[in-house]
Amino acid sequence: MSTQSRLVVSAPSSGHGKTAIAVGLLAACTARGVPATGFKVGPDHTDAAYLGLAAGRPGRNLDPRLVGAQRIAPLFAHGAAGSQLAVIEGAMGLFDSLTGQPEIDGTAAVAAALRAPVVLVVDVAAMGHSLAALVHGFRMFDEMVHLGGVILNRVASPRHEEMLRTALDDIGMPVLGALRRGDLPAVLPARAQGPVPVAHRTVEAVRAVRRLGEAVAGAIDLDRVMALAEAAPPLPDPAWSPLDALAGAGGEPPAPPENRPVIALAGGPGAPYTYVETVELLTAAGAEVAIVDPLRDETLPAGTRGLMIGAALPEGYAEELSANRRLCAAVAQLAHDHRPIIAEGVGLPWLTRDFDGRAMCGVLDASALTAGQTIAGYREATAPATSPLAPAGARITGYKQHRAIVTPRAGQVPAWTWAGGNPEGFVWRQVHASQLGLHWAGAPEIARRLVAAMLAPAPAAAVVPPPPDGDPGEQTLSLSGLTPPPA
């Protein structure tokens, strides 16, 4: 049984400051010498990256839609191993859900699955005694969720704080800390930058995390927070293991160590542009994972036999992607050499001819433009054809969030189809490109398929000229894991 100390940081809704406080809690505890781990509920790569930066170890995501509810506790135990404290940042409000089914994938459902106490962050700038009614309602709404304390944010004055503490004391709810207006600086880099500042370990990102840690340490009773986390009961589930996951997925055993193909994985020294479990599964399947930064590196790692571009890389870097002509040429050559390329999110526009009028890799006969509306949501997708990622007929749940519109939407062989929508993405040679992002812990066999594709002999390579220089003039169903087509 796991006795991991843990707590969930949530709020009545978005905008109360839970991200800054969760990051600050991890930074403050780490500064104290407490080994800690950060988790984010849902598919958000950006928050997970900053939680990881604050903890000094990879931030992870817990998303029941993408991996299946039965894997949440095992994945948590795996990610938290070796740490003394785990902080899980919720998504939206405590009882909200991106899909409208909070009993399945909301923060409260994850808290219940982990048997983790919840700390409610409340922006009290415009609140008085009604705070007690709000908190009491959250405490009583779900008997499977233990609300263990409140953190007051944007308190107006000492008198205001005293009034709020008295109101919560009347209902027996502990106040674990109080921050005045301005105590919690808005220092995290703009969300449009995604996890890039963390991947690049920029001074701005590191300084922001440190300042949040200092703010939290000065306003929150860390000893009481730790005591609440330590009161979490043991978890009975065994920890997830990439080797066990691959064994459960069946198929051939991993490649021997002396024959480990190199896969280039998009990312930076601070974080990959995908979920951490992707790296672990590829390694367990027999690959040697080498990070390549699409924004800075001009060549693929030596010996690269495959490429994976995860969905965490933001779309706002089209200019930088286009300017890296040498890497674009190397990626184009890799595709024409029949080497496997898996592209998610902005990886698809990067492989097209051009994106917002800027030359890209030219692998796919398509073009991309940024639209004004963001498309977001889960999709239960079916693979219409066999590719290095999935066999024909396989089904998996993914998440998409993008503004780029690719024309045509799909190639002659699409990457995915789903109910209520047109086919999307491209399967060409060994390329599988789509704007749908996947969490491979929900379908670990992807890693084995990709390694097998890298080890397979490729046809004689065709020399590809480098891309041109410069600029040329929802319904959300779930089915975790790749499901083979019926016999």
Buried (B, 14 or more C-beta within 10 A) or exposed (E): EBEBBBBBBBBBBEEBBBBBBBBBBBBBBBBBEBBBBBBBBBBBBBBBBBBBBBBBBBBBBBBBBBBBBEBBBBBBBBBBEEBBBBBBBBBBBBBBBBBEBBEEBBBBBBBBBBBBBBBBBBBBEEBEEEBBEBBBEBBEEBEEBBBBBBBBBBBBEEEBBEBBBEBBEEEEBBBBBBBBBEBBEEBBBEEEBBBBBBBBEBEEBBEBBBBBBBBBBEBBBBEBBBBBBBEBEEBEBEBBBBBBBBBEBEEEEBBEEEEBBBBBBBBBEBBBBBBBBBBBBBBBBBBBBBBBBBBEBEEBBEEBBBBBBBBBBBBBBBEEBBBBBEBBBBBBBBBBBBBBBBBBBBBBBBBBBBBBEBBBBBBBEBBBBBEEEEEEEBBBBBBBBBBBBBBEBBBBBBBBBBBBBBEBBBBEBBBBBBEEEEBBBBBBBBBBBBBBBBBBBBBBBBBBBBBBBBBBEBEEEEEBEBBEEEEEEEEBBBBBBBBBEEE
